[in-house]
Amino acid sequence: MPRSDAGNPARLVAHDPSWSLIAQEELAAVAHALEDVEGGSEAVLDHIGSTSVPGLAAKPFVDLQVRIAPLPAEGALDAAFARIGYRRAHGSRPDSPGVYRDLPRGSEVVADEVWEKRLFVGRDGMTILHVRRMDSPWGRYAVWFRDWLRAHPDQRDRYEQVKRGLSEENHGKADYDDYTRGKTAFFDEVQASFEAWGRARP
């Protein structure tokens, strides 16, 4: 029998339609905060992650993304985002995935610095803001993967089963870093499919 969700940092909940409304409101605030930041007026803002896919169970954290050029220097965004309640995130562990840089993946070969990023958490701890370079492959992959899952309900359901299994395995752990790393096998399996699908779109 599945264990209780109590004490599970990777706890999943059923999709909540209000997540998209939260994302819209938060992205509007982020856009306003970026007005005085170099490159901010041309930045691309996205709702990404599992909360952006209708019908997909998710951890109840709304993931948002900013793609910007140039990537602001360390600390340059802190004051701008502090005004809307976002603080810089530093991860649960020194090697927490996706905090200071994305793990290279996919077919594109780019310079190492392209994977650098900034990560912020909203005032309530329920919104997470990923700031990536405009030329980051991860920035594109996040959007392609989201849209591919929306267009392929069978793959969405497969992904949910993977997530549920990993969630159960991470019961009682101090954070969800291992859950995040555990999804790599699924991403590796479908990377070529969603990349090809994304590149074929107009």
N, C-alpha and C positions, 0 to 999 in steps of 0.2 A: 504494500500500500504506500502511496506517496506520503512523504512527511509533511507536517505543517509548514507553511511559508514563514513562520516566525523564525528569526535568526538566519534568514537567507538573503544575503546582499544582492543576489541575482534573481530576486522574486519577480515573476512575470504576472501581469494582469491583462484582462481582456482589453481589446482596443477601445479607446474612449474617443468619440467624435469631437469632444471639446479640445483635444490636443491640437487639432489644426487651427482652431480659433486662438488658442494660447500662442501658437507659433506666429500667426499673423500679427497679433498685438505686440509680441516681443520683437519681431523683426522690424516693425515700424519704429519702435523705440531705438533699436540698434542703428537703423538707417539715420535717424536724427542725431544720435551720438557720434556718428562717423562724419558728419558734415564738415567739421573742422580738421579732420585727419587727412593727411596726404593720400590721395587715391580713393578717399571715401566716397566721393560723389559717383565714381564709376564702379564701385564694389558691387558684386553679385551676392545676393542673400538667398539662402535656401532653407527649407525645412527638410531635414534628412533623418536617417535612422528609422528604427522600427515604428516609432510613433507616427511617422509620415506615410505609412502603408495601411490603408483601411483593411480591417479584418485580421491584422497580425497582432498577436499578443506581444507585449513588450514590458521591459522595465519602465516604470512610470516617470521617465526623465525625457523631456522634449529636447531633442538635439537640433541645434541651429548651426548654420554655416555661413561664414563670410569669406568670399574669395576677393582678394585685394592685391593691387600692385602699386607700389612695392609693399612687401610685408613690413609693417611698422616695426621699428627698433624695439628692443626689450624695454618695457615700461611705458612706451609711448601711448598705448591704449588704456593703461590703468586708470588714469584720471577721467578720460572720456566715458569709459564704461562704468566707473564707480558712480557717476551721476545717475545712472539708470539701474543701479543695484547689482552690478556684476563685479565679481572679484576674481583675481587671477587664481587658477587652480594649479596645484603642484603635485597631485597624484598621491595615492596611498603608499606607494613604494618608490624608491629611486628609479626603478625601471618600469613604472606603470606605462602600459602601452598607450600611444596616442596623445600624450600630454605635451611634450616638447617637440616631438617630431613623429611623423607617420612612418610605419615600417614600409620600406620599398616593396612594391608588388606590381603586377601587371606587365604589359608588353612594352611600355615606354621606358627608354633608358634616358635618365636625366641626371644632372649634377646633384651631388649629395645634399647641397643646401636647399634644393627645391622641396625636400620633404619636411623642412622646418615648419613649425606652427606655433600658435598661441592658443591657450585654452582658458576659458572663463566659466564661472558658475553663477547663476542668477541668485537673487536674494533669498528665494525660498528653497534653493538647492534642487529644484525640480526642472530647471532649464540649464542646458549645457551649450556653450557657444564655442565652436571650433573656428579659428581664424587661420586661413591658409593662403598661400600665394595664389595669384590668379592662374599661374602656369602649373600648379600642383596637379599631377595625375589623380591623386586621391580626391581632390575637389570634384573632378569630373566623375570618377568612379562612384562616389557617394550618391550623386544624382542619377547616374545610369542605373546603379543597383536598385535604388528606390523605384524608379520608373519601370524597370524590368520586372520587379516583384509585383508591382501594381498590374502589369499587363499579363502576368503569368501566375494565376492563382494556384496552380499545382506546385510551382516552385516556392511560392509564398508559404504554402502549407508544409512543404518539406522543410523549409527553413525554420518554421515554428517548431516542428518536431525536434530538430537539432537543438534549438534553443531550450526547449523544455527539458531535454535530457541533460544538457549542461547545467541548467538551473538546479536540477535535483542533485547533480554531482557537487555543486558548490554550496550546498546547505551547510551552515555552521562556519563558513570561512569568514575572515575578517573584512574582506572586500571582494569585488567582482572582477579583479584583474585576470584570474585564471579562467573565468567564464568568457571574458573578452578574447583571450588568447585561444580558447578552445574553439571558437567559431572560425578560426583560420582554415581548418580543413574544408569546411563548406565553401568559404570564399575561394580557396584554391580550385575546388572542383568546378565552380560556376564562373570564374573570372573570365575565361575566354568567351563564354556564351553571352554574358551581359555586356562585355566590351564590344563584341561584334554587333550586338543589337544596338548599343548606344551609338556606335560610329555610323551605322546605317540610317539612323534617323536624320531627317532634314535639319 
